[in-house]
Amino acid sequence: MSRKAVATIDLSAFGHNYRLAKKLAPDSRAMAVIKTNAYGHGAVELARSLADADAFAVAEINEALELRAAGVAQPILLFGGFFERDELPAIIENKLDIVIHTPQQLSDLVNAKLAVPLTVWLKMDSGMHRLGFSPGSFRGVYQQLSASANVACIRLMTHFACADEPDNGYTRSQLDCFKKASKGLAGEISLANSAALTAFPETRADWVRPGIMLYGSNPFVEDHPIADQLQPVMTLSAEIVDIKLLEKGDCVGYGQTWTAQGPARIGVVAIGYGDGYPRHAPSGTPVLVSGERAVLAGRVSMDFLTVDLTELPEARPGDEVVLWGRAANGAVLSVNEVAHAAGTISYELFTGINPRVSRVYLGG
């Protein structure tokens, strides 16, 4: 029998979170961001479950082609645009939208001979300094695209660097920069990711781009009233396979980083960093054992981790251990709490879960 490390994906929760995003911006269309295999949740399954989505967004063409092959018909935007000019025929054939954010993309697009013009999302670097055209060059790029027979429609967008910090004024500075540099340019506008959609109502334009919130993760470090309405989509779970009885002074795991302060019960759980659970999660990182809170004890190894069951005398081999998500008794362990304990973010935890972990889909 195989190890029972399972990521259970609640499609109904995914739909609930998308509808919450729509409710926050009732005058906007919402593009569900399902790049990186829907943040590790399974892009095809989630896209199929969201038949009412206005559009989807992925990072690059292979992700989009997988969706089209699975019968997903809604508009799909390539956040990365195209990386090689020879991707353009497949982009046209599969009716994909593209982001243009580099001079090379601009040159390749306007100089190509395309059978059908494309919908282009023109990205401004309003202050994140990662991707996009500078405010000073934005209008000129827009004019080049407008004059090209290869462009059917231009939409305008930018991305915020600090929207997950509601008290940080930089988001509004970026918004002001975008408005000034794009003033008078025709086209629909897209500004808000999950955090901006939630915390900065003024960024809710023609299109919003919810991402991490769709998966039930709070986009902020601190608690937020709207984030409390999100439902967890992924529950990562495994089972206790053995229990060790220790005496005071006994150590657990590689490097002997955890020492029993008295008689202790240690549960061995069949999941580890070989499955994508973070090796750097320290002792004290929370888990749920049959719905009751416990903590890691000792280093995470490749195939197993160990938890302190001293305060849970009824725990037995075969009991469910939830690493994050919802336990059978309804108790919830937030992925954000686990991420904070491990010194990372929920995005990394979700996308790190690898194919050795079975995925089971519920609801929809």
C-alpha positions as CSV (number, residue, x, y, z in Angstrom):
1,M,0.0,0.0,0.0
2,S,1.3,3.4,-0.9
3,R,2.0,6.2,1.6
4,K,-1.2,8.2,2.2
5,A,0.2,11.7,1.6
6,V,-2.8,13.5,0.0
7,A,-3.6,17.0,-1.1
8,T,-7.4,17.2,-1.1
9,I,-8.7,20.0,-3.3
10,D,-12.1,21.5,-2.5
11,L,-13.5,22.8,-5.8
12,S,-16.5,24.3,-4.1
13,A,-14.2,26.4,-1.9
14,F,-12.4,27.5,-5.0
15,G,-15.7,28.6,-6.5
16,H,-16.7,30.4,-3.3
17,N,-13.4,32.4,-3.3
18,Y,-13.8,33.4,-6.9
19,R,-17.4,34.6,-6.2
20,L,-16.1,36.6,-3.2
21,A,-13.6,38.3,-5.5
22,K,-16.4,39.1,-7.9
23,K,-18.5,40.5,-5.1
24,L,-15.7,42.8,-4.1
25,A,-15.6,44.3,-7.6
26,P,-19.1,44.0,-9.0
27,D,-18.4,46.3,-11.9
28,S,-15.3,44.5,-12.9
29,R,-14.6,41.3,-14.8
30,A,-12.4,38.8,-12.8
31,M,-9.5,36.9,-14.3
32,A,-8.8,33.8,-12.3
33,V,-5.0,33.4,-12.0
34,I,-4.1,29.7,-12.4
35,K,-0.5,29.8,-13.3
36,T,2.0,27.3,-12.0
37,N,-0.6,24.5,-12.2
38,A,-3.0,26.7,-10.3
39,Y,-0.5,27.3,-7.5
40,G,0.0,23.6,-7.2
41,H,-3.7,22.7,-7.0
42,G,-4.2,21.4,-10.6
43,A,-5.0,24.0,-13.3
44,V,-7.1,21.8,-15.5
45,E,-9.4,20.6,-12.7
46,L,-9.8,24.0,-11.2
47,A,-10.5,25.7,-14.6
48,R,-13.1,23.1,-15.5
49,S,-14.8,23.6,-12.1
50,L,-15.1,27.4,-12.8
51,A,-17.4,27.5,-15.8
52,D,-18.5,31.0,-15.0
53,A,-15.0,32.5,-14.9
54,D,-14.6,35.6,-17.0
55,A,-11.1,34.6,-18.0
56,F,-8.0,32.8,-16.8
57,A,-4.4,33.8,-16.6
58,V,-1.3,31.7,-16.8
59,A,2.4,32.4,-17.0
60,E,3.4,31.0,-20.4
61,I,2.1,29.2,-23.5
62,N,2.5,25.6,-22.4
63,E,0.2,26.2,-19.4
64,A,-2.4,27.7,-21.8
65,L,-2.1,24.9,-24.3
66,E,-2.8,22.3,-21.5
67,L,-6.0,24.2,-20.7
68,R,-7.1,24.4,-24.3
69,A,-6.4,20.7,-24.8
70,A,-8.6,20.0,-21.8
71,G,-11.5,21.9,-23.4
72,V,-11.2,25.2,-21.5
73,A,-12.8,27.8,-23.8
74,Q,-12.7,31.0,-21.8
75,P,-10.2,33.8,-22.7
76,I,-6.7,33.0,-21.4
77,L,-4.0,35.6,-20.9
78,L,-0.3,34.8,-21.0
79,F,1.2,37.0,-18.2
80,G,4.7,36.4,-19.7
81,G,3.6,37.1,-23.2
82,F,5.7,35.2,-25.6
83,F,9.3,34.3,-25.1
84,E,10.1,33.4,-28.8
85,R,8.6,34.8,-32.0
86,D,7.8,31.2,-33.2
87,E,5.2,31.0,-30.4
88,L,2.9,33.5,-32.2
89,P,1.2,31.0,-34.6
90,A,0.1,28.8,-31.6
91,I,-1.0,31.8,-29.7
92,I,-3.2,32.8,-32.7
93,E,-4.5,29.2,-33.2
94,N,-5.5,28.9,-29.6
95,K,-7.0,32.4,-29.3
96,L,-4.7,33.5,-26.5
97,D,-4.2,37.1,-25.2
98,I,-0.7,38.3,-24.5
99,V,1.0,40.7,-22.2
100,I,3.7,42.9,-23.9
101,H,6.3,44.1,-21.5
102,T,9.7,44.2,-23.2
103,P,11.1,46.0,-26.3
104,Q,12.0,42.7,-27.9
105,Q,8.4,41.5,-27.7
106,L,7.2,44.8,-29.1
107,S,9.6,44.5,-32.0
108,D,8.8,40.9,-32.7
109,L,5.1,41.5,-32.6
110,V,4.9,44.6,-34.9
111,N,7.3,43.1,-37.4
112,A,5.6,39.7,-37.6
113,K,3.2,38.7,-40.4
114,L,0.1,37.4,-38.5
115,A,-3.0,35.9,-40.1
116,V,-5.1,37.2,-37.2
117,P,-4.5,40.3,-35.0
118,L,-4.1,39.7,-31.3
119,T,-5.5,41.2,-28.1
120,V,-2.5,42.8,-26.3
121,W,-2.3,43.8,-22.7
122,L,0.3,46.5,-22.5
123,K,2.2,46.5,-19.1
124,M,3.6,49.6,-17.4
125,D,6.4,49.5,-14.9
126,S,4.8,51.9,-12.5
127,G,7.4,51.3,-9.8
128,M,7.9,47.6,-9.2
129,H,10.9,47.6,-11.6
130,R,10.5,44.0,-12.7
131,L,8.5,43.9,-15.9
132,G,6.8,46.5,-18.1
133,F,7.6,49.7,-20.0
134,S,8.6,52.8,-18.2
135,P,6.0,55.6,-17.7
136,G,8.0,57.8,-20.1
137,S,8.0,55.3,-22.9
138,F,4.5,53.9,-22.4
139,R,2.6,56.3,-24.6
140,G,5.0,55.7,-27.5
141,V,4.7,51.9,-27.2
142,Y,0.9,52.3,-27.2
143,Q,1.1,54.3,-30.4
144,Q,3.3,51.7,-32.1
145,L,0.8,48.9,-31.1
146,S,-2.2,51.0,-32.2
147,A,-0.6,51.4,-35.7
148,S,0.1,47.7,-36.1
149,A,-2.1,45.5,-38.1
150,N,-1.2,42.7,-35.8
151,V,-3.0,44.2,-32.8
152,A,-6.8,44.0,-32.6
153,C,-7.2,45.5,-29.1
154,I,-5.0,47.1,-26.4
155,R,-5.7,46.8,-22.7
156,L,-3.6,48.6,-20.1
157,M,-2.1,47.1,-16.9
158,T,0.4,47.4,-14.2
159,H,1.4,45.4,-11.1
160,F,1.8,46.6,-7.5
161,A,4.9,45.9,-5.4
162,C,3.5,46.4,-1.9
163,A,-0.3,45.9,-2.1
164,D,0.0,43.2,0.6
165,E,0.9,46.0,3.0
166,P,-2.4,48.0,3.4
167,D,-0.7,50.8,5.3
168,N,2.1,51.3,2.7
169,G,1.5,54.4,0.6
170,Y,3.6,53.0,-2.3
171,T,0.5,51.3,-3.9
172,R,-1.2,54.7,-4.3
173,S,2.0,56.2,-5.6
174,Q,2.1,53.5,-8.3
175,L,-1.6,54.1,-9.1
176,D,-1.0,57.8,-9.5
177,C,2.0,57.1,-11.8
178,F,-0.1,54.7,-13.9
179,K,-3.0,57.2,-14.2
180,K,-0.7,60.1,-15.3
181,A,1.3,58.1,-17.8
182,S,-1.8,56.5,-19.4
183,K,-4.1,59.5,-19.3
184,G,-6.2,59.7,-22.5
185,L,-5.2,56.3,-23.8
186,A,-8.2,54.2,-24.9
187,G,-8.6,50.7,-23.6
188,E,-9.8,48.6,-20.7
189,I,-7.6,48.7,-17.5
190,S,-6.4,46.0,-15.1
191,L,-4.6,46.9,-11.9
192,A,-5.6,44.8,-8.9
193,N,-4.2,41.5,-7.7
194,S,-5.7,39.7,-4.7
195,A,-4.2,42.2,-2.2
196,A,-5.1,45.3,-4.1
197,L,-8.5,44.0,-4.8
198,T,-9.1,43.5,-1.1
199,A,-7.4,46.5,0.4
200,F,-7.4,49.3,-2.2
201,P,-10.9,49.7,-3.7
202,E,-9.6,52.4,-6.1
203,T,-7.7,49.8,-8.0
204,R,-10.8,47.9,-9.0
205,A,-10.8,48.7,-12.7
206,D,-12.3,47.0,-15.8
207,W,-10.5,43.8,-14.9
208,V,-9.2,42.4,-11.6
209,R,-6.7,39.6,-11.3
210,P,-7.4,37.5,-8.1
211,G,-4.7,34.9,-7.5
212,I,-3.7,33.7,-4.0
213,M,-7.1,34.6,-2.5
214,L,-8.7,32.0,-4.8
215,Y,-6.9,29.3,-3.0
216,G,-8.1,30.5,0.4
217,S,-4.9,32.1,1.6
218,N,-4.9,35.5,3.2
219,P,-2.9,37.9,0.9
220,F,-1.8,39.9,3.9
221,V,0.6,39.2,6.8
222,E,-1.9,40.4,9.3
223,D,-5.5,39.3,9.7
224,H,-8.0,41.0,7.5
225,P,-11.9,40.9,7.7
226,I,-12.3,40.0,4.1
227,A,-9.6,37.3,4.3
228,D,-11.6,35.7,7.1
229,Q,-14.3,35.0,4.5
230,L,-12.0,32.9,2.3
231,Q,-12.3,29.1,2.4
232,P,-9.2,26.8,2.3
233,V,-9.0,24.9,-1.0
234,M,-6.1,22.6,-0.3
235,T,-5.8,20.3,2.7
236,L,-2.5,18.6,2.9
237,S,-2.6,15.5,5.0
238,A,-0.7,12.3,5.9
239,E,-0.9,9.6,8.5
240,I,0.9,8.6,11.7
241,V,2.8,5.4,10.9
242,D,4.5,4.8,14.2
243,I,4.8,6.2,17.8
244,K,8.0,6.4,19.8
245,L,8.1,6.6,23.6
246,L,11.0,8.7,24.8
247,E,12.6,9.4,28.1
248,K,13.9,12.8,29.3
249,G,17.0,13.7,27.4
250,D,16.3,11.6,24.3
251,C,16.7,13.4,21.0
252,V,14.8,13.2,17.7
253,G,15.8,13.3,14.1
254,Y,18.8,14.5,12.1
255,G,21.2,16.7,14.1
256,Q,19.4,15.9,17.3
257,T,17.8,19.4,17.3
258,W,14.8,18.4,19.6
259,T,15.3,17.0,23.1
260,A,12.6,15.6,25.3
261,Q,12.2,17.6,28.5
262,G,10.5,14.6,30.1
263,P,8.7,11.4,29.1
264,A,7.4,12.1,25.5
265,R,5.4,10.5,22.8
266,I,6.6,11.1,19.2
267,G,4.5,10.4,16.2
268,V,6.2,9.5,12.9
269,V,4.3,10.9,10.0
270,A,4.7,9.7,6.4
271,I,5.4,13.0,4.6
272,G,8.6,15.0,4.2
273,Y,10.5,17.4,2.0
274,G,10.6,14.8,-0.7
275,D,6.9,15.5,-1.0
276,G,7.3,19.2,-0.9
277,Y,6.8,19.9,2.8
278,P,9.4,22.5,3.7
279,R,12.6,21.1,5.2
280,H,13.2,24.4,7.0
281,A,10.0,24.2,9.0
282,P,11.3,24.2,12.6
283,S,10.2,22.4,15.7
284,G,7.1,24.1,16.9
285,T,5.5,24.4,13.5
286,P,1.8,23.5,14.0
287,V,-0.1,20.5,12.6
288,L,-3.5,19.0,13.4
289,V,-3.6,15.4,14.6
290,S,-7.2,14.1,14.4
291,G,-8.2,17.8,14.4
292,E,-6.2,18.6,17.6
293,R,-3.2,20.9,17.5
294,A,0.3,19.5,17.9
295,V,3.7,20.7,16.7
296,L,6.7,19.4,14.8
297,A,9.5,17.9,16.9
298,G,12.9,17.7,15.2
299,R,14.0,18.2,11.6
300,V,11.8,17.3,8.6
301,S,13.5,14.5,6.7
302,M,12.9,13.5,3.1
303,D,10.1,11.0,3.6
304,F,9.0,11.5,7.2
305,L,8.5,14.1,9.9
306,T,7.9,13.8,13.6
307,V,5.4,15.5,15.8
308,D,5.1,15.8,19.6
309,L,2.1,13.8,20.8
310,T,2.8,14.0,24.5
311,E,-0.3,16.1,25.1
312,L,-2.4,13.8,22.8
313,P,-2.3,10.4,24.6
314,E,-5.2,9.0,22.4
315,A,-3.3,9.5,19.1
316,R,-2.5,6.2,17.3
317,P,-0.9,5.0,14.1
318,G,-3.3,5.6,11.3
319,D,-4.6,8.9,12.6
320,E,-4.8,11.7,10.2
321,V,-2.3,14.5,10.4
322,V,-3.2,17.8,8.6
323,L,-0.2,19.8,7.6
324,W,-2.5,22.7,6.5
325,G,-6.2,22.9,5.6
326,R,-9.3,21.5,7.1
327,A,-9.4,18.4,9.4
328,A,-12.3,15.9,9.4
329,N,-13.7,17.5,12.6
330,G,-13.9,20.9,10.9
331,A,-10.8,22.4,12.6
332,V,-8.7,24.5,10.2
333,L,-5.0,25.1,10.2
334,S,-4.2,28.1,8.1
335,V,-1.5,27.7,5.4
336,N,-0.4,31.2,6.4
337,E,0.3,30.2,9.9
338,V,2.4,27.3,8.7
339,A,4.2,29.5,6.2
340,H,5.0,32.1,8.9
341,A,6.4,29.4,11.2
342,A,8.6,28.1,8.3
343,G,9.8,31.6,7.3
344,T,8.1,31.6,3.9
345,I,4.8,32.4,2.1
346,S,1.8,30.3,1.2
347,Y,2.6,30.6,-2.5
348,E,5.8,28.6,-2.0
349,L,4.1,25.9,0.2
350,F,1.4,25.4,-2.4
351,T,3.6,25.2,-5.4
352,G,6.2,23.0,-3.7
353,I,3.9,20.0,-3.3
354,N,5.1,17.5,-5.9
355,P,3.5,14.7,-7.8
356,R,4.4,12.1,-5.2
357,V,1.5,13.5,-3.2
358,S,-1.9,12.2,-4.5
359,R,-4.4,14.9,-5.4
360,V,-8.1,14.2,-4.7
361,Y,-10.8,16.6,-5.9
362,L,-14.1,17.2,-4.1
363,G,-17.2,19.2,-4.9
364,G,-17.3,21.6,-7.8
